[in-house]
Amino acid sequence: RQEGRQEGRQEGAAEKAQAIARQLRNMGMTPEQIKQATGLSGAELKKVIH
């Protein structure tokens, strides 16, 4: 049960980082800046902004 909650929190945090990445891209930030700001990997960021 505890593991399920932890997984849910991690998924929620990842979704939030992805939403922030999309907003930052719309604001004109470079992919490198977005990676630094969100902590997303290059592969994760590619999925989100392309």
C-alpha positions, -999 to +999 in steps of 0.1 A: +000+000+000+028+024+009+046+015-023+015+024-043+013+058-027+050+065-034+046+055-070+016+079-073+036+107-058+065+101-083+041+100-112+025+132-101+058+149-097+069+138-132+036+150-147+041+184-130+077+187-143+064+179-178+037+206-176+063+231-164+086+221-193+058+228-218+051+262-202+088+272-202+091+262-239+061+283-247+079+312-230+109+308-253+134+290-230+160+267-246+158+230-241+190+232-220+175+258-197+144+237-194+164+206-184+182+226-157+150+241-144+129+209-143+155+182-138+141+162-168+165+142-189+171+150-225+150+120-236+121+130-213+122+166-225+122+155-261+090+135-255+073+165-239+082+194-263+081+176-296 
